[in-house]
């Protein structure tokens, strides 16, 4: 299910030499609920930043992909 969201903070880190991101975000229809997820660089656009408007694809509340909106 695709949902629009805003990224609030991004913490990049390496795990076994692979780039991952810890993402803090809120869905646009729930702006007061801050959520957190970790995602591999292969499942998100390059150089994610706080303030980015995104579309999050999730299955059973597990994020599969994050794409920049627009």
N, C-alpha and C positions, 0 to 999 in steps of 0.2 A: 504494500500500500504506500503510495507516494503522499508525503505531507510537506508543506512549506514550513521553513524554520529560519531562525537567525542564529548564527554562530556567535557566541560571546567571548570565548577564549580558546586558543589552540596551544597545546603543549606537544611539540614534536619530540620523538625519542627513537633510539635504535634498539632493536631486539634481534640478536644474532646477525647483526649487520644489515638488517632490513629496516627501512623507515616506516614508522607508525606514528599516528596522531591520537592524542587524547583530546577529545572535542567536548566543549561545554556549550550547550545550545538550548533553545526553547522553541517549541512549535509556535507559529504565529497565532493560532487560536488559543494558546495557553501561555501567554507571555510571562506570567509570574512563576511558572514552574521550570526551574533550571534542571536540565538533564545532562548526563555525562555518558560518553561512549568512547571506546578505543577502536581504531580502524586502520587497516593497512593502507599504504600509499597507493596500491593498485585499485582501491575502491573509492578513491576521492580525487577530485581535481587537484592540479598542482598549486602549491602555495596557498593553502587555505588561511584565512585571516579572520580575526574578530570583526564583527560587523557585516560579514558576508551574508547575503540572502541566498538560501539554498533550498533544494528539494531533496528530502531524505526518503530513500526507498527502504522499507523494513518489512520483514516477515516475522510474525509472532513477536514483535517488539525487538527483533535483532536487526540492526542496521546492516544492509547489504551493500548500499552505495549512497554516496553523497555527491550531488551535482550542483554546481553554481547556477543560480537562477538567472535567466535572461541570456 
